């Protein structure tokens, strides 16, 4: 694995953790490139849309946690597989994909989020 892919993996985790735990402006300042394309339909496009969404989330749900389970890098993409634990005990499994520019900054994001159900048709964990 190249040094750039290793750095991108570390930066994707740091970016997500920083924003998720309540400092989205800092996350954007440190880890996002000149442009930021957002594919989550719940979040406005661009850096300011990201900051506003995560600021509101932090205010509404200050007591939440995130665990990074898997991090995969290929080319200019990094994928994160996480477990999010929210107030009231709700758990979510997430898959986030980040595209990095040549300077090692995040410029695009896709994600998929699913509430962990109470019952499953199989005995396999979502994690």
N, C-alpha and C positions, 0 to 999 in steps of 0.2 A: 504494500500500500504506500502511495506517495505521501510525502509530508503534507501536501496541500489537502488531501482527503482526510488525513488524521486531524489536521487543524479544523477542517470544515465540520467533522463529527463533533469535536469539542465545542466549537462555536455554536452549532445547532442546539446542543444541550444547554449551553450557557444562556443563549438567547431565549429559549423556551422557558427555562427555569426562572430567569430574571423577570420576564414579562408575567408569567403565570403567578409568581409569588408577590406581585404587586409593584414592580418597577418597569412598566412598559416603555416609558420615555427613555430610560437608561438603556434598555435592551435595544431599542431602535438606534440610539446614538452610537452604541458600541458595535452592533453586528449587522446593520442593514445598509445596503448600498444606496445609490442615488435614487433609484426607483424601486418600488415594492408592489408587486402584482399579487393580489389576494383572490383566491378562488373559493373560499368559504362564503356561501351566500348570506351568512349572518353578519359578516364583517365588511365594512366599507373598504373599497380599494385604497391603496396607498398607505404611507406611513401614519398619517394622522388618523385614518380609519382604524388601524391596528391599535394605536395608542388609546383612542376613545373606547374601543371595545374592551380592552384589557383593564383600563382604569375603572370602568363601570363594573366589570366582573369582580375586580378586587374589592370594590366598595360593597357590593352586594353579598359576596361570599369570601370574607377574609380568611376563614378557617378551612382551607382546602390543602391537599397535598398531591404531589406528583412523584411517581417512581418511573425511571427510565429503564426499560427492560431490554430493548434491543436497539442498536444503532448500526445502520448499514450505509455505506458510501459507495457510490459508483459514478465515475465521471464527475460532473458538477452537481450531483444530487446527493442528499442525505435523507434517509428515512428513519423516523423515530417511532418506536412502539412503546406506549406508555400506559400506566395504570393511574387513573386520577381518582382520588377519594375526596368526596364533597361532604359538606355538613349534612347531618341526618343519615350518614352512612352510605349514600349513593356512590356507586363505583362506575366508572366509565373506562372503556378501552379505546385508545386513540391510535391512529396511524397518521403521522404528519410527514410531509415531503417538502423539502426545501431545496431550491435551486440557488447556487452560489455564482457570483460573477468571477472574473479573473483575479480580482483583488481579494477574494475570500469573504465577500460580503453577501448576505442573503438578499435576493432580489425577487423571489417568487415562492408562493406557499400554496399547498393543497392539503386537505385533511379529510378524515373520516372519523366520526365519533359515534360510539354505540354504548348505551346503558347496559351494564352487565345484568342479564336477567336472573331472576330467582331460580328458574328451572331451565334445564337443558335436555335436549333429545339424546345427548351423549355424555360420557363421563370426562370429556376433555376440557381443560381450563381454557379460557380466552387469553390467558397469559402464558 
